[in-house]
C-alpha cells in the first residue's frame, strides 16, 4: 500500500494530465473506446487472463482520473462516466498496473484499431506516480545510481578502469597486436562509444567483441571512464528531471572529448532515450551524429571496412527484436542485414519484427525485483517462441534483452546461447594483420 498522499502531491500529479495545450495527451486520454482488441497483444493478459491486465484497463486508470478531476461530467456524475478519485486505492492500482504489469513495449498500439498510444499514457501515469513519490524502490535505486555515480550499476570509476585494462590485455594477447586497445578518455576520436553498465559488471566479453570489430574496421574510437552509460532508466521511472540529467551526462562528455559521432551501444531503451528523447529532454539539437551500433556495423560491412565469414557461425540463429529498436526504432531490416552477413543459418520467430513479443524485461521491469516472479512468468511466451524455432543461438542488439533472455533460458531450461550483435559479428570476423 502507498503512503498517504498530500494535497500538494495530488495537485502536482493532476497537473501532469491538465495541460490543455498538449493535443497528443488530450487526444489519447479521450480516444480509447474500450473495445478490448488490445487484450490479445499483451503478454501480461495472455499469461494471467485477468481483466486488469488488458492494456485498455491500464489506460483507463489514467483517463478515469482525468475525467473525475478535469471534466464537468466526471465531476458531477463520477459513477456514470466511470470517473475515479486520485486517492490511495487508485494509486495502489496504478503502481501495480503501470509499473508492475507493463513493459511499454508498444505492441498494443499496433493492435489498436484507432491507434491509441498506450505506452505514452502509461508513461504519463508513471510521471504522476513519480511526483507523489510512488516509484517502486528498486527502479528508483537504479536511477539514483545513474544520477549519483554516472552509471546505473553504481560501478566506481576505478573498478571500471581496471576491468577495461584487463580486457585490453586479453584483447592484445588474442589479436597478437599491442596496438589493439579499448581506449579511454581519448579526445578528437571519430566514435564516442557507450555501454550498458551490465557489460563491465557481468558481460565484459561484449566489450571485447566490439573492440575487435573496431580493430578490424581500423576505427578511431574511445570510451569515457566516467560517463559511458547508454541506459536511461529515468525514461521509465517518470522523473523527467532525472532523465534529463542522465542524458546531459553523455551530452556534456562527448563535447568534453570532442567526439564526432555518438554511437549508442546495445540497449534499446538507451538508444530511444538518448537519440529521440534526448533532444527533447535537453531542449537542444545535437551538433554531433548519433547512431546505434547496429547501424555502425552495417556501415562497416557495406563499405568493406570489415569482412565476415558467416560459416564461422554455422549453428541455427534466431533474432529477438528489441521493442525500442524495431517496433519503435525502425531497425528491423538493418538488424537482419547484419545478422545474415554474420550467420549462415538464420530462422525467424513467429511472430517477429514489429509484431514480435517483448522479452518481458523492458519498461524498467528488469530493474524492479518486486515483480520478478511476474516478469519470468510472462517470459514463457518468449521461451515458447524460441523453442519453436529450434534455434541454438538467440541474438539481440540489447543487453537488457540479453539479461532477461538469459534468465528465461535458465528458468525454462531452453539450453540455448544468448549473444549480442557485436559478439555474433566478432565470431565471424576475418582479421588480416
Secondary structure, DSSP 4 states (H G I P E B T S, - for coil): -PPPPPHHHHHHHHHHT--TT-HHHHHHHHH-----TTGGG-HHHHHH--GGGSHHHHHHHHHHHHHHHH-HHHHH-TTTTT----SHHHHHHHIIIIITT-----HHHHH-TT---HHHHHHHHHHHHHHTT-S-HHHHHHHHHHHHHSSTT---HHHHHHHHHHHHHHHHHHHT-TT----BS-SS-SEEE-B-THHHHH-HHHHHHHHHHHHHHT--EEB-SS--B---THHHHS-HHHHHHHHHHHHHHHHHTT-SEEEE-S-HHHHIIIIISHHHHHTS--SSEEEEHHHHHHHHHHHTSS-B-GGGS-SEEEE---TTTTTTT--HHHHHHHHHHH-SEEE--SS-GGGPPP-S-TTTGGG-GGGHHHHHHHHHHHHHHHHHHT-SEEE-S-HHHHHHHHHHHHHTT---EEE-HHHHHHHHB----
